[in-house]
Amino acid sequence: MAEVHYQEFYLDIDKAASKNLNQIVTGRLGDNMLTGLIVNVLENDKPFDLTDYSIRFEGTTSASTVVVDADNVEIESLKDGKFKYTFSNQVFSVLDQYQLAYFAFEKNSTRATTENFVINVIQDVDITWEEAESYISILNALIRKFNTEFEDSQRVKAQTFEEFLKNKETQYQTLSDTAKKLGIDLAAIQTSVTQLEKDTSALDTKVQALDKQVGNLKTTSEEVDTAFKSTKQKVDNLDITVKGLEEKTGTLKTDTTNLEDRVSTLKTDTSSLEEKTGQLQQAQTSLDTKLNETQQAIENNQLVDKEDLESHVNNKENPHEVTAHQVGALTEEETYANVIYQLVGKEKVRMTVSLDMVGKVAGSKVENPNWAGAGVSNIIVVPDGPYSELSQTYYDMIMSLDGSIRKTATSTATSRALHIAKYDVLDGIKRVLGEQFFIDRGADDKKKQKNVLSSIITQMDGAQWAFGSGPNGYNLSLSRANYADGEFASWIAPVTHQNGNISRIRNTLTTSGQIESAIDKNGLFCQVLYSDPSDGATASAVSIDYGKLDVTIELSAREHIEYVIAQYNVSLVALLNDAIERIEILEQGGNA
């Protein structure tokens, strides 16, 4: 007998992630007990305890027939959620891909199912194979039980009756022999005969009871048939219920996304201390540059000293108009702010904000709003298409360039592996500049905020460290999404490389038109990696180690100082007094 070929699958009962799109079973039409699975059942990536659960395979073929099989399960370890399952010819009785395929587990009133996997049934040379009707092994088991009980009841009935006759014959012969020896009147024998007739009548009653039991068994058979039809109807209704549930799940995901956006807005000001420290240091560097320029102006006698400046500001007799500060129209803070803005207002400051998956928590947009997913398709799926978000394990693998590689692959003919990355540019800039930066510019909705982004971003550099492979060897393509009025329009022509190891591939945008079209209505930038389609023999695969988006923004020195003051609560008076003290030290020949 041929040896069973087993594949090992990891299936999660958490179906929100849908992580295992590349787990495929292929069988030939009519194959019987040659193909099997070693199934590891997980719950949120941890082994699921199957103790006391019944296990069965459930599926719907391409012809919409239902297959439910509990016969061919072999337990490996209930505690670790591990078992073997061998596919019978009923599973491989209809050509093409199953509509649904999964395992179900039941204990008391509890029912759990795994995520879906793919079953492909390919052509057999025996064209006389007939398609099976809906197959349910549970029904077969009930029928076998009925036949066994019926045969047993018939055997018991025949055996009981035969023993009764033998017993009565023995009694009658003994009675007759005794009567002859003792000369007993035959009337006594007649009495015994009468008793025998009573016993026979009692036996008939028992026979009738047995016949009634047989009738009950037939009734049970009819009930089983009715139950089968009811079960099939429930399965059909379940398909409708699942579709409705999917629609409700989509609505729930939308509501969850809206809630996460609100939470993200509430936590905008909680960006990391290291980022704020870096921005403060940059502001300090800008101020040092201005002080150096001031020192040069002092050496060239182009700058008045502190006493002349204060005397000029406070002189109400000077020939020009009285200042707002002198008459109390402006606070001391506002007056000194104007002085700083006049000094640095025309200068520009450039900053680079890096967005990646560091600190990402799967299923959440609070800690890190960026998103990555994978898929398998014969087309390049649109950004909001049916990609599956990466699990936490896979997110951890792409947080840094460390040789830990996440791989997506498929051997389905004409299909290709896809990896998508979405970077929330708007949220990333808000976490650096703050929500107030946009409010001050009248940007109170995402459309206006996107316009502000387009006006301050000077360059976007989206890079992925990855490689791809397929039937034609090593080849990897990277495309970015192109948007018109914030809505997806197309994928930009890809950049490619043919390296067989982890290498950088990138999209660099420098013109205002490119930048405007690269951000959608919600402030997202999207890239997709893909390889050549599989030919059914050689897999299409994408392997990725790390990805990030660098966004360069340009602010005026005045805007930058406002940002620093808002972020770190720096006093303008203290800032200006510090600058004046440094100027005095420079005038005296010291080091500021």
GIMOQUI-V804102 format. One record per run of one state. SS is the DSSP state (H for helix, E for strand, L for the rest). FROM is the first residue (numbers start at 1). TO is the last residue. Records with the same first field share a line. If there is no record, write none. Layout:
SS->FROM-TO ; FROM-TO
This chain:
L->1-4 ; 13-23 ; 29-34 ; 44-45 ; 48-53 ; 61-65 ; 70-72 ; 78-81 ; 87-95 ; 98-99 ; 108-109 ; 114-117 ; 123-134 ; 183-185 ; 267-267 ; 271-272 ; 300-305 ; 315-331 ; 345-347 ; 356-370 ; 378-387 ; 390-391 ; 398-405 ; 411-415 ; 434-434 ; 440-445 ; 471-472 ; 475-475 ; 485-486 ; 492-494 ; 498-502 ; 510-511 ; 518-523 ; 531-539 ; 569-571 ; 588-592
E->5-12 ; 24-28 ; 35-43 ; 46-47 ; 54-60 ; 66-69 ; 73-77 ; 82-86 ; 96-97 ; 100-107 ; 110-113 ; 118-122 ; 135-136 ; 348-355 ; 371-377 ; 388-389 ; 406-410 ; 416-424 ; 457-470 ; 473-474 ; 476-484 ; 487-491 ; 495-497 ; 503-509 ; 524-530 ; 540-556
H->137-182 ; 186-266 ; 268-270 ; 273-299 ; 306-314 ; 332-344 ; 392-397 ; 425-433 ; 435-439 ; 446-456 ; 512-517 ; 557-568 ; 572-587
